[in-house]
Amino acid sequence: MAAAAALLDPAFGAGVAIGYGSHVAADACTPSGVPLLAPLTRRRWWLLPRRTRIPTGSLRELGVAALLTAGAIAGTVML
Ligand SMILES: [Zn+2]
């Protein structure tokens, strides 16, 4: 997908790759993890230790989203 987008425009392709990668990384922080090597194996992968994983729709997810949003806004203001 990102490679196809890069054929149209390298900056657009980089944006698609970053968006895709960050989405998978965020999913890897949830209790269900991601089947990174599917369909080769059904094994799931996580970025966080079991007790620190962030359930979707939880108060913890809202807090993390608020922190990331505030960081993005602060980063944009400083540019
Ligand atoms: Zn997802």
PDB file of the backbone (N, CA, C, O) and the ligand in Angstrom, with CONECT records:
HET     ZN  A 101       1
ATOM      1  N   MET A   1       0.834  -1.204   0.000  1.00  0.00           N
ATOM      2  CA  MET A   1       0.000   0.000   0.000  1.00  0.00           C
ATOM      3  C   MET A   1       0.869   1.253   0.000  1.00  0.00           C
ATOM      4  O   MET A   1       0.681   2.148  -0.824  1.00  0.00           O
ATOM      5  N   ALA A   2       1.828   1.311   0.937  1.00  0.00           N
ATOM      6  CA  ALA A   2       2.710   2.476   1.015  1.00  0.00           C
ATOM      7  C   ALA A   2       3.569   2.572  -0.237  1.00  0.00           C
ATOM      8  O   ALA A   2       3.842   3.670  -0.720  1.00  0.00           O
ATOM      9  N   ALA A   3       4.002   1.412  -0.773  1.00  0.00           N
ATOM     10  CA  ALA A   3       4.836   1.413  -1.978  1.00  0.00           C
ATOM     11  C   ALA A   3       4.033   1.946  -3.161  1.00  0.00           C
ATOM     12  O   ALA A   3       4.558   2.701  -3.979  1.00  0.00           O
ATOM     13  N   ALA A   4       2.756   1.553  -3.254  1.00  0.00           N
ATOM     14  CA  ALA A   4       1.901   2.046  -4.331  1.00  0.00           C
ATOM     15  C   ALA A   4       1.701   3.549  -4.193  1.00  0.00           C
ATOM     16  O   ALA A   4       1.714   4.280  -5.183  1.00  0.00           O
ATOM     17  N   ALA A   5       1.513   4.011  -2.942  1.00  0.00           N
ATOM     18  CA  ALA A   5       1.326   5.444  -2.706  1.00  0.00           C
ATOM     19  C   ALA A   5       2.604   6.211  -3.034  1.00  0.00           C
ATOM     20  O   ALA A   5       2.543   7.338  -3.525  1.00  0.00           O
ATOM     21  N   ALA A   6       3.779   5.597  -2.760  1.00  0.00           N
ATOM     22  CA  ALA A   6       5.054   6.255  -3.039  1.00  0.00           C
ATOM     23  C   ALA A   6       5.262   6.438  -4.538  1.00  0.00           C
ATOM     24  O   ALA A   6       5.968   7.352  -4.962  1.00  0.00           O
ATOM     25  N   LEU A   7       4.643   5.564  -5.346  1.00  0.00           N
ATOM     26  CA  LEU A   7       4.738   5.713  -6.797  1.00  0.00           C
ATOM     27  C   LEU A   7       4.049   7.003  -7.239  1.00  0.00           C
ATOM     28  O   LEU A   7       4.482   7.650  -8.192  1.00  0.00           O
ATOM     29  N   LEU A   8       2.972   7.373  -6.541  1.00  0.00           N
ATOM     30  CA  LEU A   8       2.251   8.601  -6.868  1.00  0.00           C
ATOM     31  C   LEU A   8       3.035   9.821  -6.404  1.00  0.00           C
ATOM     32  O   LEU A   8       3.189  10.792  -7.144  1.00  0.00           O
ATOM     33  N   ASP A   9       3.533   9.761  -5.159  1.00  0.00           N
ATOM     34  CA  ASP A   9       4.258  10.898  -4.568  1.00  0.00           C
ATOM     35  C   ASP A   9       5.018  10.380  -3.347  1.00  0.00           C
ATOM     36  O   ASP A   9       4.400   9.837  -2.431  1.00  0.00           O
ATOM     37  N   PRO A  10       6.353  10.536  -3.314  1.00  0.00           N
ATOM     38  CA  PRO A  10       7.144  10.006  -2.191  1.00  0.00           C
ATOM     39  C   PRO A  10       6.679  10.515  -0.830  1.00  0.00           C
ATOM     40  O   PRO A  10       6.647   9.738   0.124  1.00  0.00           O
ATOM     41  N   ALA A  11       6.322  11.778  -0.709  1.00  0.00           N
ATOM     42  CA  ALA A  11       5.870  12.312   0.578  1.00  0.00           C
ATOM     43  C   ALA A  11       4.553  11.657   0.987  1.00  0.00           C
ATOM     44  O   ALA A  11       4.340  11.340   2.157  1.00  0.00           O
ATOM     45  N   PHE A  12       3.674  11.461   0.006  1.00  0.00           N
ATOM     46  CA  PHE A  12       2.396  10.790   0.290  1.00  0.00           C
ATOM     47  C   PHE A  12       2.649   9.349   0.716  1.00  0.00           C
ATOM     48  O   PHE A  12       2.017   8.856   1.650  1.00  0.00           O
ATOM     49  N   GLY A  13       3.577   8.668   0.029  1.00  0.00           N
ATOM     50  CA  GLY A  13       3.931   7.292   0.377  1.00  0.00           C
ATOM     51  C   GLY A  13       4.503   7.203   1.781  1.00  0.00           C
ATOM     52  O   GLY A  13       4.180   6.273   2.520  1.00  0.00           O
ATOM     53  N   ALA A  14       5.354   8.163   2.164  1.00  0.00           N
ATOM     54  CA  ALA A  14       5.919   8.186   3.513  1.00  0.00           C
ATOM     55  C   ALA A  14       4.810   8.390   4.538  1.00  0.00           C
ATOM     56  O   ALA A  14       4.817   7.761   5.596  1.00  0.00           O
ATOM     57  N   GLY A  15       3.863   9.262   4.229  1.00  0.00           N
ATOM     58  CA  GLY A  15       2.741   9.500   5.132  1.00  0.00           C
ATOM     59  C   GLY A  15       1.902   8.254   5.333  1.00  0.00           C
ATOM     60  O   GLY A  15       1.506   7.942   6.456  1.00  0.00           O
ATOM     61  N   VAL A  16       1.626   7.533   4.238  1.00  0.00           N
ATOM     62  CA  VAL A  16       0.853   6.288   4.324  1.00  0.00           C
ATOM     63  C   VAL A  16       1.619   5.266   5.160  1.00  0.00           C
ATOM     64  O   VAL A  16       1.026   4.592   6.003  1.00  0.00           O
ATOM     65  N   ALA A  17       2.944   5.141   4.935  1.00  0.00           N
ATOM     66  CA  ALA A  17       3.751   4.170   5.674  1.00  0.00           C
ATOM     67  C   ALA A  17       3.774   4.498   7.165  1.00  0.00           C
ATOM     68  O   ALA A  17       3.650   3.603   8.001  1.00  0.00           O
ATOM     69  N   ILE A  18       3.933   5.777   7.497  1.00  0.00           N
ATOM     70  CA  ILE A  18       3.956   6.186   8.907  1.00  0.00           C
ATOM     71  C   ILE A  18       2.590   5.941   9.551  1.00  0.00           C
ATOM     72  O   ILE A  18       2.511   5.456  10.680  1.00  0.00           O
ATOM     73  N   GLY A  19       1.524   6.274   8.834  1.00  0.00           N
ATOM     74  CA  GLY A  19       0.179   6.045   9.359  1.00  0.00           C
ATOM     75  C   GLY A  19      -0.106   4.571   9.569  1.00  0.00           C
ATOM     76  O   GLY A  19      -0.666   4.186  10.596  1.00  0.00           O
ATOM     77  N   TYR A  20       0.276   3.738   8.604  1.00  0.00           N
ATOM     78  CA  TYR A  20       0.062   2.296   8.708  1.00  0.00           C
ATOM     79  C   TYR A  20       0.857   1.725   9.873  1.00  0.00           C
ATOM     80  O   TYR A  20       0.337   0.955  10.680  1.00  0.00           O
ATOM     81  N   GLY A  21       2.140   2.118   9.948  1.00  0.00           N
ATOM     82  CA  GLY A  21       3.010   1.599  11.002  1.00  0.00           C
ATOM     83  C   GLY A  21       2.560   2.017  12.390  1.00  0.00           C
ATOM     84  O   GLY A  21       2.583   1.210  13.319  1.00  0.00           O
ATOM     85  N   SER A  22       2.148   3.275  12.540  1.00  0.00           N
ATOM     86  CA  SER A  22       1.716   3.740  13.860  1.00  0.00           C
ATOM     87  C   SER A  22       0.400   3.093  14.261  1.00  0.00           C
ATOM     88  O   SER A  22       0.161   2.861  15.446  1.00  0.00           O
ATOM     89  N   HIS A  23      -0.460   2.798  13.281  1.00  0.00           N
ATOM     90  CA  HIS A  23      -1.714   2.112  13.591  1.00  0.00           C
ATOM     91  C   HIS A  23      -1.440   0.711  14.126  1.00  0.00           C
ATOM     92  O   HIS A  23      -2.022   0.302  15.131  1.00  0.00           O
ATOM     93  N   VAL A  24      -0.553  -0.026  13.455  1.00  0.00           N
ATOM     94  CA  VAL A  24      -0.216  -1.383  13.902  1.00  0.00           C
ATOM     95  C   VAL A  24       0.468  -1.326  15.269  1.00  0.00           C
ATOM     96  O   VAL A  24       0.203  -2.166  16.129  1.00  0.00           O
ATOM     97  N   ALA A  25       1.355  -0.331  15.478  1.00  0.00           N
ATOM     98  CA  ALA A  25       2.029  -0.190  16.774  1.00  0.00           C
ATOM     99  C   ALA A  25       1.015   0.086  17.884  1.00  0.00           C
ATOM    100  O   ALA A  25       1.129  -0.464  18.979  1.00  0.00           O
ATOM    101  N   ALA A  26       0.023   0.938  17.604  1.00  0.00           N
ATOM    102  CA  ALA A  26      -0.999   1.231  18.607  1.00  0.00           C
ATOM    103  C   ALA A  26      -1.821  -0.019  18.901  1.00  0.00           C
ATOM    104  O   ALA A  26      -2.136  -0.291  20.059  1.00  0.00           O
ATOM    105  N   ASP A  27      -2.174  -0.783  17.863  1.00  0.00           N
ATOM    106  CA  ASP A  27      -2.913  -2.032  18.083  1.00  0.00           C
ATOM    107  C   ASP A  27      -2.083  -3.009  18.919  1.00  0.00           C
ATOM    108  O   ASP A  27      -2.644  -3.796  19.681  1.00  0.00           O
ATOM    109  N   ALA A  28      -0.758  -2.967  18.787  1.00  0.00           N
ATOM    110  CA  ALA A  28       0.116  -3.867  19.544  1.00  0.00           C
ATOM    111  C   ALA A  28       0.199  -3.463  21.014  1.00  0.00           C
ATOM    112  O   ALA A  28       0.798  -4.181  21.815  1.00  0.00           O
ATOM    113  N   CYS A  29      -0.392  -2.321  21.383  1.00  0.00           N
ATOM    114  CA  CYS A  29      -0.436  -1.888  22.781  1.00  0.00           C
ATOM    115  C   CYS A  29      -1.741  -2.296  23.458  1.00  0.00           C
ATOM    116  O   CYS A  29      -1.928  -2.020  24.642  1.00  0.00           O
ATOM    117  N   THR A  30      -2.658  -2.957  22.719  1.00  0.00           N
ATOM    118  CA  THR A  30      -3.938  -3.388  23.276  1.00  0.00           C
ATOM    119  C   THR A  30      -3.796  -4.808  23.830  1.00  0.00           C
ATOM    120  O   THR A  30      -2.852  -5.516  23.480  1.00  0.00           O
ATOM    121  N   PRO A  31      -4.741  -5.234  24.704  1.00  0.00           N
ATOM    122  CA  PRO A  31      -4.662  -6.592  25.249  1.00  0.00           C
ATOM    123  C   PRO A  31      -4.684  -7.686  24.184  1.00  0.00           C
ATOM    124  O   PRO A  31      -4.116  -8.755  24.404  1.00  0.00           O
ATOM    125  N   SER A  32      -5.325  -7.453  23.033  1.00  0.00           N
ATOM    126  CA  SER A  32      -5.397  -8.509  22.021  1.00  0.00           C
ATOM    127  C   SER A  32      -4.184  -8.544  21.106  1.00  0.00           C
ATOM    128  O   SER A  32      -3.998  -9.530  20.394  1.00  0.00           O
ATOM    129  N   GLY A  33      -3.353  -7.511  21.096  1.00  0.00           N
ATOM    130  CA  GLY A  33      -2.137  -7.516  20.282  1.00  0.00           C
ATOM    131  C   GLY A  33      -2.438  -7.590  18.795  1.00  0.00           C
ATOM    132  O   GLY A  33      -3.575  -7.372  18.375  1.00  0.00           O
ATOM    133  N   VAL A  34      -1.412  -7.900  17.990  1.00  0.00           N
ATOM    134  CA  VAL A  34      -1.593  -8.000  16.542  1.00  0.00           C
ATOM    135  C   VAL A  34      -0.964  -9.289  16.014  1.00  0.00           C
ATOM    136  O   VAL A  34       0.109  -9.690  16.463  1.00  0.00           O
ATOM    137  N   PRO A  35      -1.643  -9.938  15.054  1.00  0.00           N
ATOM    138  CA  PRO A  35      -1.063 -11.124  14.403  1.00  0.00           C
ATOM    139  C   PRO A  35      -0.100 -10.669  13.307  1.00  0.00           C
ATOM    140  O   PRO A  35      -0.418 -10.734  12.120  1.00  0.00           O
ATOM    141  N   LEU A  36       1.073 -10.212  13.718  1.00  0.00           N
ATOM    142  CA  LEU A  36       2.019  -9.523  12.833  1.00  0.00           C
ATOM    143  C   LEU A  36       2.416 -10.332  11.604  1.00  0.00           C
ATOM    144  O   LEU A  36       2.601  -9.768  10.525  1.00  0.00           O
ATOM    145  N   LEU A  37       2.547 -11.648  11.754  1.00  0.00           N
ATOM    146  CA  LEU A  37       3.021 -12.479  10.639  1.00  0.00           C
ATOM    147  C   LEU A  37       1.910 -13.299   9.995  1.00  0.00           C
ATOM    148  O   LEU A  37       2.184 -14.272   9.292  1.00  0.00           O
ATOM    149  N   ALA A  38       0.634 -12.907  10.234  1.00  0.00           N
ATOM    150  CA  ALA A  38      -0.481 -13.611   9.600  1.00  0.00           C
ATOM    151  C   ALA A  38      -0.374 -13.449   8.093  1.00  0.00           C
ATOM    152  O   ALA A  38       0.044 -12.386   7.634  1.00  0.00           O
ATOM    153  N   PRO A  39      -0.726 -14.433   7.317  1.00  0.00           N
ATOM    154  CA  PRO A  39      -1.297 -15.731   7.687  1.00  0.00           C
ATOM    155  C   PRO A  39      -0.236 -16.821   7.928  1.00  0.00           C
ATOM    156  O   PRO A  39      -0.588 -17.996   8.026  1.00  0.00           O
ATOM    157  N   LEU A  40       1.039 -16.458   8.025  1.00  0.00           N
ATOM    158  CA  LEU A  40       2.074 -17.469   8.227  1.00  0.00           C
ATOM    159  C   LEU A  40       1.933 -18.154   9.580  1.00  0.00           C
ATOM    160  O   LEU A  40       2.136 -19.362   9.700  1.00  0.00           O
ATOM    161  N   THR A  41       1.582 -17.364  10.603  1.00  0.00           N
ATOM    162  CA  THR A  41       1.380 -17.912  11.938  1.00  0.00           C
ATOM    163  C   THR A  41       0.298 -17.101  12.640  1.00  0.00           C
ATOM    164  O   THR A  41       0.098 -15.923  12.341  1.00  0.00           O
ATOM    165  N   ARG A  42      -0.408 -17.753  13.590  1.00  0.00           N
ATOM    166  CA  ARG A  42      -1.474 -17.058  14.318  1.00  0.00           C
ATOM    167  C   ARG A  42      -0.938 -16.393  15.579  1.00  0.00           C
ATOM    168  O   ARG A  42      -1.696 -15.777  16.328  1.00  0.00           O
ATOM    169  N   ARG A  43       0.360 -16.515  15.815  1.00  0.00           N
ATOM    170  CA  ARG A  43       0.968 -15.925  17.009  1.00  0.00           C
ATOM    171  C   ARG A  43       0.703 -14.420  17.033  1.00  0.00           C
ATOM    172  O   ARG A  43       0.773 -13.751  16.002  1.00  0.00           O
ATOM    173  N   ARG A  44       0.395 -13.892  18.232  1.00  0.00           N
ATOM    174  CA  ARG A  44       0.131 -12.464  18.380  1.00  0.00           C
ATOM    175  C   ARG A  44       1.317 -11.790  19.065  1.00  0.00           C
ATOM    176  O   ARG A  44       2.049 -12.420  19.829  1.00  0.00           O
ATOM    177  N   TRP A  45       1.495 -10.498  18.779  1.00  0.00           N
ATOM    178  CA  TRP A  45       2.634  -9.740  19.279  1.00  0.00           C
ATOM    179  C   TRP A  45       2.146  -8.514  20.018  1.00  0.00           C
ATOM    180  O   TRP A  45       1.114  -7.934  19.679  1.00  0.00           O
ATOM    181  N   TRP A  46       2.909  -8.121  21.045  1.00  0.00           N
ATOM    182  CA  TRP A  46       2.567  -6.943  21.849  1.00  0.00           C
ATOM    183  C   TRP A  46       3.788  -6.061  22.018  1.00  0.00           C
ATOM    184  O   TRP A  46       4.919  -6.542  21.957  1.00  0.00           O
ATOM    185  N   LEU A  47       3.566  -4.766  22.232  1.00  0.00           N
ATOM    186  CA  LEU A  47       4.655  -3.834  22.521  1.00  0.00           C
ATOM    187  C   LEU A  47       4.792  -3.562  24.010  1.00  0.00           C
ATOM    188  O   LEU A  47       5.829  -3.076  24.462  1.00  0.00           O
ATOM    189  N   LEU A  48       3.733  -3.879  24.790  1.00  0.00           N
ATOM    190  CA  LEU A  48       3.734  -3.568  26.216  1.00  0.00           C
ATOM    191  C   LEU A  48       3.618  -4.844  27.035  1.00  0.00           C
ATOM    192  O   LEU A  48       3.055  -5.834  26.568  1.00  0.00           O
ATOM    193  N   PRO A  49       4.154  -4.827  28.267  1.00  0.00           N
ATOM    194  CA  PRO A  49       3.951  -5.964  29.176  1.00  0.00           C
ATOM    195  C   PRO A  49       2.461  -6.141  29.471  1.00  0.00           C
ATOM    196  O   PRO A  49       1.704  -5.172  29.404  1.00  0.00           O
ATOM    197  N   ARG A  50       2.033  -7.349  29.792  1.00  0.00           N
ATOM    198  CA  ARG A  50       0.622  -7.689  29.953  1.00  0.00           C
ATOM    199  C   ARG A  50      -0.166  -6.695  30.806  1.00  0.00           C
ATOM    200  O   ARG A  50      -1.250  -6.268  30.410  1.00  0.00           O
ATOM    201  N   ARG A  51       0.360  -6.329  31.953  1.00  0.00           N
ATOM    202  CA  ARG A  51      -0.395  -5.481  32.898  1.00  0.00           C
ATOM    203  C   ARG A  51      -0.512  -4.027  32.443  1.00  0.00           C
ATOM    204  O   ARG A  51      -1.336  -3.286  32.980  1.00  0.00           O
ATOM    205  N   THR A  52       0.284  -3.608  31.476  1.00  0.00           N
ATOM    206  CA  THR A  52       0.251  -2.199  31.056  1.00  0.00           C
ATOM    207  C   THR A  52      -0.467  -1.994  29.721  1.00  0.00           C
ATOM    208  O   THR A  52      -0.526  -0.871  29.219  1.00  0.00           O
ATOM    209  N   ARG A  53      -1.006  -3.058  29.147  1.00  0.00           N
ATOM    210  CA  ARG A  53      -1.692  -2.918  27.855  1.00  0.00           C
ATOM    211  C   ARG A  53      -2.956  -2.072  28.013  1.00  0.00           C
ATOM    212  O   ARG A  53      -3.563  -2.039  29.083  1.00  0.00           O
ATOM    213  N   ILE A  54      -3.342  -1.390  26.935  1.00  0.00           N
ATOM    214  CA  ILE A  54      -4.403  -0.378  26.986  1.00  0.00           C
ATOM    215  C   ILE A  54      -5.656  -0.902  26.286  1.00  0.00           C
ATOM    216  O   ILE A  54      -5.684  -0.995  25.059  1.00  0.00           O
ATOM    217  N   PRO A  55      -6.712  -1.251  27.070  1.00  0.00           N
ATOM    218  CA  PRO A  55      -7.947  -1.726  26.445  1.00  0.00           C
ATOM    219  C   PRO A  55      -8.624  -0.638  25.619  1.00  0.00           C
ATOM    220  O   PRO A  55      -8.681   0.518  26.040  1.00  0.00           O
ATOM    221  N   THR A  56      -9.139  -1.004  24.444  1.00  0.00           N
ATOM    222  CA  THR A  56      -9.841  -0.061  23.582  1.00  0.00           C
ATOM    223  C   THR A  56     -11.115   0.420  24.281  1.00  0.00           C
ATOM    224  O   THR A  56     -11.873  -0.387  24.820  1.00  0.00           O
ATOM    225  N   GLY A  57     -11.348   1.735  24.268  1.00  0.00           N
ATOM    226  CA  GLY A  57     -12.548   2.297  24.876  1.00  0.00           C
ATOM    227  C   GLY A  57     -12.422   2.528  26.372  1.00  0.00           C
ATOM    228  O   GLY A  57     -13.390   2.944  27.009  1.00  0.00           O
ATOM    229  N   SER A  58     -11.250   2.267  26.951  1.00  0.00           N
ATOM    230  CA  SER A  58     -11.071   2.427  28.389  1.00  0.00           C
ATOM    231  C   SER A  58     -10.676   3.859  28.745  1.00  0.00           C
ATOM    232  O   SER A  58     -10.313   4.654  27.878  1.00  0.00           O
ATOM    233  N   LEU A  59     -10.756   4.166  30.033  1.00  0.00           N
ATOM    234  CA  LEU A  59     -10.327   5.470  30.524  1.00  0.00           C
ATOM    235  C   LEU A  59      -8.831   5.652  30.263  1.00  0.00           C
ATOM    236  O   LEU A  59      -8.373   6.756  29.972  1.00  0.00           O
ATOM    237  N   ARG A  60      -8.075   4.552  30.371  1.00  0.00           N
ATOM    238  CA  ARG A  60      -6.635   4.615  30.117  1.00  0.00           C
ATOM    239  C   ARG A  60      -6.364   5.022  28.672  1.00  0.00           C
ATOM    240  O   ARG A  60      -5.452   5.806  28.411  1.00  0.00           O
ATOM    241  N   GLU A  61      -7.152   4.493  27.725  1.00  0.00           N
ATOM    242  CA  GLU A  61      -6.980   4.867  26.323  1.00  0.00           C
ATOM    243  C   GLU A  61      -7.277   6.366  26.135  1.00  0.00           C
ATOM    244  O   GLU A  61      -6.568   7.065  25.411  1.00  0.00           O
ATOM    245  N   LEU A  62      -8.336   6.843  26.800  1.00  0.00           N
ATOM    246  CA  LEU A  62      -8.687   8.263  26.704  1.00  0.00           C
ATOM    247  C   LEU A  62      -7.537   9.122  27.217  1.00  0.00           C
ATOM    248  O   LEU A  62      -7.201  10.137  26.608  1.00  0.00           O
ATOM    249  N   GLY A  63      -6.926   8.714  28.347  1.00  0.00           N
ATOM    250  CA  GLY A  63      -5.806   9.463  28.905  1.00  0.00           C
ATOM    251  C   GLY A  63      -4.613   9.496  27.966  1.00  0.00           C
ATOM    252  O   GLY A  63      -3.995  10.543  27.771  1.00  0.00           O
ATOM    253  N   VAL A  64      -4.288   8.333  27.379  1.00  0.00           N
ATOM    254  CA  VAL A  64      -3.152   8.266  26.451  1.00  0.00           C
ATOM    255  C   VAL A  64      -3.442   9.124  25.222  1.00  0.00           C
ATOM    256  O   VAL A  64      -2.566   9.847  24.748  1.00  0.00           O
ATOM    257  N   ALA A  65      -4.660   9.047  24.708  1.00  0.00           N
ATOM    258  CA  ALA A  65      -5.033   9.835  23.524  1.00  0.00           C
ATOM    259  C   ALA A  65      -4.946  11.323  23.829  1.00  0.00           C
ATOM    260  O   ALA A  65      -4.483  12.106  23.000  1.00  0.00           O
ATOM    261  N   ALA A  66      -5.394  11.715  25.025  1.00  0.00           N
ATOM    262  CA  ALA A  66      -5.339  13.137  25.408  1.00  0.00           C
ATOM    263  C   ALA A  66      -3.890  13.600  25.493  1.00  0.00           C
ATOM    264  O   ALA A  66      -3.559  14.693  25.033  1.00  0.00           O
ATOM    265  N   LEU A  67      -3.015  12.769  26.083  1.00  0.00           N
ATOM    266  CA  LEU A  67      -1.599  13.128  26.185  1.00  0.00           C
ATOM    267  C   LEU A  67      -0.955  13.260  24.807  1.00  0.00           C
ATOM    268  O   LEU A  67      -0.222  14.215  24.548  1.00  0.00           O
ATOM    269  N   LEU A  68      -1.231  12.301  23.926  1.00  0.00           N
ATOM    270  CA  LEU A  68      -0.645  12.336  22.584  1.00  0.00           C
ATOM    271  C   LEU A  68      -1.153  13.543  21.793  1.00  0.00           C
ATOM    272  O   LEU A  68      -0.393  14.181  21.064  1.00  0.00           O
ATOM    273  N   THR A  69      -2.450  13.850  21.944  1.00  0.00           N
ATOM    274  CA  THR A  69      -3.023  15.006  21.254  1.00  0.00           C
ATOM    275  C   THR A  69      -2.390  16.298  21.754  1.00  0.00           C
ATOM    276  O   THR A  69      -2.041  17.176  20.966  1.00  0.00           O
ATOM    277  N   ALA A  70      -2.245  16.405  23.090  1.00  0.00           N
ATOM    278  CA  ALA A  70      -1.617  17.598  23.664  1.00  0.00           C
ATOM    279  C   ALA A  70      -0.178  17.715  23.170  1.00  0.00           C
ATOM    280  O   ALA A  70       0.281  18.814  22.858  1.00  0.00           O
ATOM    281  N   GLY A  71       0.535  16.596  23.096  1.00  0.00           N
ATOM    282  CA  GLY A  71       1.916  16.619  22.601  1.00  0.00           C
ATOM    283  C   GLY A  71       1.985  17.046  21.145  1.00  0.00           C
ATOM    284  O   GLY A  71       2.872  17.804  20.754  1.00  0.00           O
ATOM    285  N   ALA A  72       1.041  16.556  20.340  1.00  0.00           N
ATOM    286  CA  ALA A  72       1.028  16.926  18.918  1.00  0.00           C
ATOM    287  C   ALA A  72       0.735  18.405  18.746  1.00  0.00           C
ATOM    288  O   ALA A  72       1.355  19.076  17.921  1.00  0.00           O
ATOM    289  N   ILE A  73      -0.223  18.919  19.536  1.00  0.00           N
ATOM    290  CA  ILE A  73      -0.558  20.338  19.467  1.00  0.00           C
ATOM    291  C   ILE A  73       0.633  21.178  19.921  1.00  0.00           C
ATOM    292  O   ILE A  73       0.976  22.166  19.272  1.00  0.00           O
ATOM    293  N   ALA A  74       1.264  20.793  21.027  1.00  0.00           N
ATOM    294  CA  ALA A  74       2.430  21.531  21.537  1.00  0.00           C
ATOM    295  C   ALA A  74       3.558  21.505  20.493  1.00  0.00           C
ATOM    296  O   ALA A  74       4.224  22.517  20.272  1.00  0.00           O
ATOM    297  N   GLY A  75       3.765  20.363  19.865  1.00  0.00           N
ATOM    298  CA  GLY A  75       4.802  20.253  18.846  1.00  0.00           C
ATOM    299  C   GLY A  75       4.506  21.129  17.647  1.00  0.00           C
ATOM    300  O   GLY A  75       5.423  21.714  17.070  1.00  0.00           O
ATOM    301  N   THR A  76       3.240  21.233  17.260  1.00  0.00           N
ATOM    302  CA  THR A  76       2.849  22.056  16.124  1.00  0.00           C
ATOM    303  C   THR A  76       3.032  23.532  16.446  1.00  0.00           C
ATOM    304  O   THR A  76       3.485  24.306  15.602  1.00  0.00           O
ATOM    305  N   VAL A  77       2.679  23.921  17.663  1.00  0.00           N
ATOM    306  CA  VAL A  77       2.792  25.328  18.082  1.00  0.00           C
ATOM    307  C   VAL A  77       4.252  25.760  18.087  1.00  0.00           C
ATOM    308  O   VAL A  77       4.562  26.901  17.746  1.00  0.00           O
ATOM    309  N   MET A  78       5.165  24.844  18.477  1.00  0.00           N
ATOM    310  CA  MET A  78       6.587  25.194  18.572  1.00  0.00           C
ATOM    311  C   MET A  78       7.269  25.288  17.205  1.00  0.00           C
ATOM    312  O   MET A  78       8.365  25.838  17.099  1.00  0.00           O
ATOM    313  N   LEU A  79       6.626  24.751  16.154  1.00  0.00           N
ATOM    314  CA  LEU A  79       7.265  24.775  14.833  1.00  0.00           C
ATOM    315  C   LEU A  79       7.194  26.152  14.186  1.00  0.00           C
ATOM    316  O   LEU A  79       7.686  26.337  13.072  1.00  0.00           O
TER     317      LEU A  79
HETATM  318 ZN    ZN A 101      -6.332  -1.587  14.175  1.00  0.00          ZN2+
END
